[in-house]
Amino acid sequence: MSVQLPIPSFEDIRKLLGFWIDQQDKWFYFETGALQTGKIGEIERPSPNIARHVFPRDKVSETFQYSQSRIIGRIFNVVEYPPSLLLQDVTVFTVHLESDYQKGNVVNEEKRNQYGLFFSQITYYEPIENIEVFIKDDLRIKR
């Protein structure tokens, strides 16, 4: 059994590009997918005396660790192929997350004049009305 993925029509792509073209020179906050970078954990084994009389199992406690990029930038161009955004005045925040995807910890902040972002990398975005207030107050990018 094969699964067919829907292929976007030319009209779908045109609408998507049109939306982003209309956003030129506006500020946005983007998140990319989280990549698993590791896991930590403990294995708790029952005492040998108990193990002789019952069949206890090891208790495993694991926490998965992820890394995610959070990007703030101003759109200055939209590229049709491959579908992507070219940003300027960019700050890229690298965030480490635990498996519960809470706020996370910003571990790196890098400023760039320009940055390319494929549409397929974007898992979340939102427009920014006031860039100074956003940078000062938004908890997702605080160290």
C-alpha positions as CSV (number, residue, x, y, z in Angstrom):
1,M,0.0,0.0,0.0
2,S,1.5,3.3,-1.0
3,V,0.6,6.7,0.5
4,Q,0.4,9.6,-1.9
5,L,1.2,13.0,-0.5
6,P,-0.8,15.8,-1.9
7,I,1.2,17.9,-4.3
8,P,0.3,21.6,-4.1
9,S,-1.2,23.1,-7.2
10,F,0.3,26.0,-9.0
11,E,-2.5,28.2,-7.6
12,D,-1.6,27.0,-4.0
13,I,2.0,27.9,-4.5
14,R,1.1,31.3,-6.1
15,K,-1.1,32.2,-3.1
16,L,1.6,31.2,-0.6
17,L,4.2,33.2,-2.4
18,G,1.8,36.1,-2.7
19,F,1.2,36.1,1.0
20,W,4.9,36.3,1.8
21,I,5.6,38.9,-0.9
22,D,3.0,41.1,0.8
23,Q,5.0,40.8,4.0
24,Q,8.2,42.3,2.7
25,D,9.9,44.7,5.1
26,K,7.9,43.4,8.1
27,W,9.4,41.8,11.2
28,F,8.6,38.2,12.0
29,Y,9.4,35.6,14.7
30,F,10.0,32.1,13.4
31,E,10.6,28.7,15.0
32,T,12.2,25.7,13.2
33,G,11.6,22.1,14.0
34,A,13.3,20.7,17.2
35,L,16.1,18.2,16.6
36,Q,16.8,15.6,19.2
37,T,20.4,16.1,20.5
38,G,20.5,13.6,23.2
39,K,18.9,11.9,26.2
40,I,19.7,11.5,29.8
41,G,18.3,9.0,32.2
42,E,18.6,6.6,35.1
43,I,17.9,2.9,35.5
44,E,16.8,1.8,38.9
45,R,17.2,-1.9,39.5
46,P,15.4,-3.6,42.4
47,S,17.5,-5.1,45.1
48,P,18.7,-8.7,44.5
49,N,16.8,-10.0,47.6
50,I,13.4,-8.9,46.1
51,A,14.3,-10.2,42.7
52,R,14.4,-13.8,44.0
53,H,10.8,-13.8,45.2
54,V,9.0,-11.6,42.6
55,F,9.7,-10.5,39.0
56,P,10.3,-6.8,39.3
57,R,11.4,-4.8,36.3
58,D,14.0,-2.2,36.0
59,K,12.5,1.3,36.3
60,V,13.8,3.6,33.5
61,S,13.5,7.3,33.7
62,E,14.5,9.2,30.5
63,T,14.5,12.8,29.4
64,F,15.0,13.6,25.8
65,Q,16.9,16.8,24.9
66,Y,16.3,18.9,21.8
67,S,17.7,21.9,20.0
68,Q,15.7,24.5,18.2
69,S,16.4,27.7,16.3
70,R,14.2,30.7,17.0
71,I,14.7,33.5,14.5
72,I,13.7,37.2,14.4
73,G,14.2,39.0,11.1
74,R,12.8,41.4,8.6
75,I,11.7,39.9,5.2
76,F,13.4,41.5,2.3
77,N,12.8,39.0,-0.5
78,V,10.8,35.9,-1.4
79,V,12.4,33.2,-3.5
80,E,10.2,31.0,-5.6
81,Y,12.5,28.1,-6.0
82,P,13.3,26.6,-3.7
83,P,10.5,28.3,-1.8
84,S,12.2,30.4,0.8
85,L,12.4,33.7,2.6
86,L,15.5,36.0,2.6
87,L,15.6,37.9,5.9
88,Q,17.8,40.8,7.0
89,D,18.7,42.3,10.4
90,V,18.4,38.8,11.8
91,T,19.0,37.3,15.2
92,V,19.2,33.5,15.5
93,F,18.6,32.1,19.0
94,T,19.6,28.5,19.7
95,V,17.4,27.0,22.4
96,H,17.8,23.7,24.3
97,L,14.6,22.0,25.3
98,E,13.7,19.1,27.4
99,S,11.2,16.4,26.4
100,D,8.3,18.4,27.8
101,Y,8.9,21.3,25.4
102,Q,8.7,24.0,28.1
103,K,10.2,27.4,27.6
104,G,13.7,26.1,27.0
105,N,17.1,27.7,27.6
106,V,18.6,30.1,25.1
107,V,22.2,28.9,24.8
108,N,23.4,31.0,21.9
109,E,22.4,34.3,20.2
110,E,23.9,35.2,16.8
111,K,23.3,38.4,14.8
112,R,23.4,38.2,11.0
113,N,22.9,40.8,8.3
114,Q,21.1,38.2,6.1
115,Y,19.6,34.8,6.5
116,G,17.8,32.4,4.2
117,L,14.9,30.3,5.6
118,F,13.3,27.5,3.5
119,F,9.5,27.4,4.0
120,S,9.8,23.7,4.9
121,Q,12.0,24.7,7.9
122,I,9.3,26.9,9.4
123,T,7.1,25.2,12.0
124,Y,5.7,28.4,13.6
125,Y,5.7,32.1,12.7
126,E,4.1,35.3,13.9
127,P,4.3,38.9,12.8
128,I,6.0,41.4,15.2
129,E,4.3,44.7,15.6
130,N,6.9,46.4,17.8
131,I,10.4,44.8,17.5
132,E,11.9,46.6,20.5
133,V,9.1,45.5,22.8
134,F,9.2,42.0,21.5
135,I,12.9,41.6,22.0
136,K,12.7,43.1,25.5
137,D,9.7,41.1,26.7
138,D,9.2,37.8,24.9
139,L,10.1,34.9,27.1
140,R,10.8,32.5,24.2
141,I,14.1,34.4,23.5
142,K,15.2,35.4,27.0
143,R,18.5,34.1,28.3
